[in-house]
Amino acid sequence: AAPETMPSTSPSWTIMVPKYAPSSMRSRASSRLTPLWERRRADSRAEGSRRRGSGGAVGRAGAGGGGRPPAPPAHGGAQTDRAGVETRLRSAREAEREQRRSLEGLRSTAHAGELERATREATLESLRTAILEELSLSTGALVEDYGPHLPIPELDDDGERSGERAYVRAEQERRLQRARRDLKALGKVNPLALEEFAALEERHTYLVQQLEDLRRSRADLEEIIRDVDRHVREVFTRAFEDTQEQFVRVFATLFPGGEGRLVLTDPSDMLATGIDVHAKPAGKKVKRLSLLSGGERSLTAIAMLVAIFKARPSPFYVMDEVEAALDDRNLGRLLTILQELQTSSQLIVITHQKRTMEIADALYGVSMRGDGITQVISQRLAELR
């Protein structure tokens, strides 16, 4: 801002006062400089009077002397006046410097006050904005509803209001510091935590329901498995007992005087147990089936199959070259077993043995004529007997 000029009575003095300075400052500066102006003006008037008095005296002396040279001026008084003026001038300049320093101090003080006021206004405005944004309250409403004139409620351990106490600023500031530390210890707060919690809770409920369904399904499946296992044990136990009984009879027919039986490897676990075949032809002591001849091994396998067939009969059976490794004696024993099976089931036997064909009810075969053309033939032997 342009400084404001304060006029003085002397043309050589001009007091520069800032335009934005308070009126009290300008009045104080003017009152302090008024004695200086007065002394300066009085000194100027005295100096002019002395100069005019000295000139008149000299003129009059020249006119009345009649040709006498004028008397020399009295330089002693002028020098004294000049020294006094210089002294007063130095005093005035010192006073001016003092006033300027005082003015600068006042100007600095005023500037600091302006800055402090602007800072406080900005802080106050930011607080008003924060209160409005965070609490949705105006400053007046906040002071009216939560001001220091109101008592502070006391809460018990359950968060219920148990009493009141007077507002003490130091105590409330300590509570504020504790609350801020606790809030800082919580860390960052997610504003979408409620929505995320609701979504996660819904997802958790859905997964819990699915888990319960899976548990019920698992329990049902385990119950079904237990029922199936129990039924399989019962069926297998009955089938094994019947097969073992038939195996003993069939083995005795195929090996007269011999002994054969079926043994469970693990009777305690009917679902995982194995079956050992013990075969002992007459007159032999063998511990392994591999020590039997080829025909004996074939008869043992046939005895096993026929025992299963008799224990659990089927409408028909298909056999392919089952008697190929048997001699005539053993073949006769096998044919006896096949004839027993004819009473309950139909047998389809693929064979090249004539004796096997003789016990059949019908024959089906392929023959080649003399011209090289194959021909399918069939014959019911029951009609020929």
Sequence and secondary structure as in RCSB ss.txt:
>XXXX:A:sequence
AAPETMPSTSPSWTIMVPKYAPSSMRSRASSRLTPLWERRRADSRAEGSRRRGSGGAVGRAGAGGGGRPPAPPAH
GGAQTDRAGVETRLRSAREAEREQRRSLEGLRSTAHAGELERATREATLESLRTAILEELSLSTGALVEDYGPHL
PIPELDDDGERSGERAYVRAEQERRLQRARRDLKALGKVNPLALEEFAALEERHTYLVQQLEDLRRSRADLEEII
RDVDRHVREVFTRAFEDTQEQFVRVFATLFPGGEGRLVLTDPSDMLATGIDVHAKPAGKKVKRLSLLSGGERSLT
AIAMLVAIFKARPSPFYVMDEVEAALDDRNLGRLLTILQELQTSSQLIVITHQKRTMEIADALYGVSMRGDGITQ
VISQRLAELR
>XXXX:A:secstr
   EEE  SSTT  EEE TTS HHHHHHHHHHHHHHHHHHHHHHHHHHHHHHHHHHHHHHHHHHHTS       H
HHHHHHHHHHHHHHHHHHHHHHHHHHHHHHHHHHHHHHHHHHHHHHHHHHHHHHHHHHHH   HHHHHHHHSTTS
 EEEE TTS EEEEE   HHHHHHHHHHHHHHHHHH    TTHHHHHHHHHHHHHHHHHHHHHHHHHHHHHHHHH
HHHHHHHHHHHHHHHHHHHHHHHHHHHHHSTT EEEEEES TT TTT  EEEEEE TT   SSGGGS HHHHHHH
HHHHHHHHHHHS  SEEEEESTTTT  HHHHHHHHHHHHHHTTTSEEEEE   HHHHHT SEEEEEEE TTS EE
EEEEEHHHH 
